[in-house]
């Protein structure tokens, strides 16, 4: 049995034809979409995080609000760019949002993708150490974040505190037990998937990855997932990991569906999202339901994953 959720980029535009015309619309409709998805029986509501863009830049207020309005559905991100994050502040925000949601957060984090501005993380006050890259910085922030989620004390208490302290070193509060096992890494390569496995993170694989063999996306992703699971087994973790893939899948059942998605190309594309890094971009699946079933049977990565996230065109509105 697979878990099936949606993944929203939270686009908004003041254009007259948009059903999501402002930042407030994007946030409030995202909450409504999570509620509606839960009512329909979906398993997850996930949100993409982009900075300096008309999208969803600050996930934790949104996750907390959606957590307060829902009761069962998983709430997550795919993904938070760790180049921009203060791991300590993030651990507090994540703990609070997870407690509000009753332990339903599934946080996808990663090294991030090209953003709307050059080196946007510098405006947030973060600069890689000498001789290190921004990707190294993201992974270091992630490692600190994971350590904090273990809930162990590390800060020396004031001998004359304003409020009584528990004994020993202090940890960040509020602490949410179990959140450490619900952190996912968005991996664009086989090597970073294996690194995530060694650190005990679940795996998210998107609608694109860096091209490592020239084969279609679903074949490369399936190989990535198998490499990840092998690394997980070798690391000796006690629990079973989770793996998600994202797809653009649209069932054409009425004239509106055909007008919006009927002309979608059904092939992968190869191109460059960063200089000298060739990537493979996954196809859009758009067809009548019975045709979709047969097409999706052939997708090896969907077969390997336990969770499928469907990208949604949120500017069409919640309905």
N, C-alpha and C positions, 0 to 999 in steps of 0.2 A: 504494500500500500504506500503510495507516495503522498507527501504533504504538498498541497497546491496553494500558492498565495499570489498576491499581486505585488508588483514593484512599480512605484510611481516616481517620476522625476520631479513632479510638482511644478511643472511649467506654468507660468502665468503671463498674460499679455493683455494690454489695454485695447487690443484690436476688437472691433465690434463683433466679429464672428466667434470670438473666444467665449467659452462659458466660465473661464477662470481669469478674471481681469485684473486682479490685484494680489498683493502678498497675503492680505487677509483672506481673500477667496481661496487661495491655494492651501492655506493652513486649515481653515474651517472645513473646506470640502474634503481635505485629506482625512480629517477626523470622521466626517460623515461617511466617507468611503470605507474606512475601517469598520464602522458600525454595520454598514450595509453588507460588506463582505462576510462578516461574522454571521449575520442573519441568513445569508445564502449558504452557509456551511463551509466557506473557505477556511484554510488553516493559518494563513499568514498575511499580514499587512506590512510591507516593507517600503522604505523611502530612501531615495538617492540623495546624497548631500553634495551640493556644489556651492562654492563661495563666489562672491562678486557676480552673481547671476540671478535672474528672475526665476529662482527655484527654491528648494528647501534647504537653507543654509545652516539652520540651528535645530538639530533633530530632537534634543531632549525635552524642550517644552512641548513639542508635538507628540512625542512618544508618551509623555506623562499624561497629556490631555486625552489621547486615544486610549490609554490604559484605564483612565477613570471612567470612560464612556463604554468600555467593552468588558467582557468577562472571560472569554475563552480563547480568542484568536491570538496567535503569536504576533508580536510587534517588533519590527527590526529595521535595520539599515543595510543598504548595499550600494555604497559603502561610505564610512567616515574616513576622510583623508587625514591620516595621522601626522602629516607634516604640519598641520595647522593646530594640533591639539596640545594643551597642557595636560599631561596624564593625570595629575593630582586633581585638578578641577573636574576633569572628565570622569574620574572615578566617583567623585561625590555626586555629580549630575546623574550618572548611570545608576548608582545605587538608589538614589531617590526615585528616579523614574521606574526602576524595576520593582521597588516596594509598592509604589502606587498601582502598578499593573499586576501585583500579586505574583511576581516571578515569571513573567511571560516575555521579557525582552530577549531578543536574539540579535546581538550587535555585530554587524559586519564592519570590519575596519580594513584599511589597506594603506599602501604607500601612495595611493592616489593616482589621478590621471592628469593630463594637461588641463589647466583651468583657464578662466577668462582673462586673467592678467598674468604677466610674467613674474614668476617666483612669488606668487601671492602670499605664501607663508611668511615671507620677510615682513610684510605689513602687520602680521600677527605677532611679530617679535621673535621669530625663530630663524636661526642661521646654522647650517651644518658646521660641525667641528672641522678644524683644519685637516685637510686630506680626506674628508668624508663627503658623500653626496647627499642630496635631499632624500633619496631612497634610504640611505643608511640612517638618516635622522628619523624618518618615519618608523623604521623597524625598531630603533632604540626607544622612541616614545611608546611603541606598542609593548615592548618588553617591560618597561616601567609600569605601564597600565596593568598588564597581566599580574605583575608582582603585587601591586596594590590590591587587586581583587582577591588575593588570598586571605586578606583580612588580618594579617599579622601586624602587631605593633612595631613602630619604627621611630617614633618621635619622642624625645625626652620631655616628660611632663614638667610643668612649672611647679616648684615646691610650694608655692602659695597661689593655687588656682582660684579663679572666680567661682567655679563649681567643683564639687567633689569628682575625682577621677577614679576609674577602676585601677587596680594595681598594675604595675609594669609600664612598658612603653605603649604609646597611644597609636591607634590606627585612624584612618579617615572614617568619618561617619556622614550619612548613614551607610552601614554595610549591608549588602544583600547577599546572603549565602546562596551559592549555586550559580551566580552570574558568571563566575570564571569559566564554567563549562559551557556557557552559551555565547562565547565570543567566536566569531568567524573571521577568517582572513580571505580577502579578495585577491586571488593569485592570477597573474597574467602569464606566468611561466611555470614549467614543471619544477624548477629549482625552488621557487618561492612557495609552491604548494608543499614540497617536501620539508622546507623550513617550518612552515605552519604546523605540519604534522608533528614535528619534533617538539614544538612548544605546546602541543595539546590544544590547538585551535581547530574548530570546524572549518570546512572549505567552501568558499563561494567562487564560482566561475561564471563569468559574465557572458554577454553576447559577442564579446571579442576577446582575443588573447594574442600575445605576440606569436608570430608564425615561427614554428620550430621544425616543421617538416614539409610544408607546402600542401598538406592534405586538408580536406574540409574541416571546418570548425568542430563539428561534432566528433570526428575521429580524433583530432588533437586533444579535445577536452576529455574524451574517454581515456586516452593514454595518460593525461595529467591526473585524472581521478585515481587510476590504478597505481600510478607512482606515489600519489599521496597516501593511499591506503597501505601500500607496502612500507612506506616510511613510518606511518603510524604504528603498524604492527612491530616494526623493528625497535621503535622507541619504548614499547612495552606498556603503553597506557592501559588502564583497567577498563575504561568504558569504550563503547562503540562510537566512532565519530559520525557527524552528519555532513552531507555534501549537497549543495544546491547548484543548479544551473538556471540561467535566465534565458527566456525566449520571447520573441514577439510572435504571438499566435492569435489569429483573428478568424473566428468562424463566420462565414458569410451566410447569413440566414435571412437578410432582408435587403431592401434597396439602399438603405443608409449604409449598411456594412459594405456593400459592393461599391458605393460611391466613394467612401473613404479609403478602403483597403483593397478593392478588387484589382487595382493596377500594380500591386506590390510585386517586386521582382523576387523570384523564388530561388536565388542563388547566393552563395557566399561571395564576399568581395575581399580583395587584398589591397592594403594601402598602408599609409604611414600616419600614426598619431603622434609620433616623436621622431626627430631626425635619426636616420639610420636604424630604426626599429620597425621592421615590417610586421604588420598585424593582419589577422584574419577576422573579418566582421561577419557575424552569422546572418543567415538569410532570414527573411520574414516569411512565416507560414500564414498564408491567407487562402482559404478554400472552403468549399462546402464541407460540413462536418464529417461525412463519410470519407471524403478524400483526405481530410486532415488526419483522421485516424490512421490511415495507411501510411501517410508521409511520416508521422511521428513515430510509428513503429520502427522506422529505419534510423532514427536518431540514437546513436550509440551512447552519447553522453546523458541523455534523458534516461536511458535504460540503466546507466550506472549510478545516477544520483537518487537520493531519497526525497529531495525537495525540488519542486519546479516553481520558479517565480515568473509570472506572466507580466510583461510590461504593459501598462495601461495608458491610453491617450487621455490624460486627465483633463485636458482643455475642452473635451466634449461635455464635461460636467458629470456629476455623480450618477445621475439616472442612466 
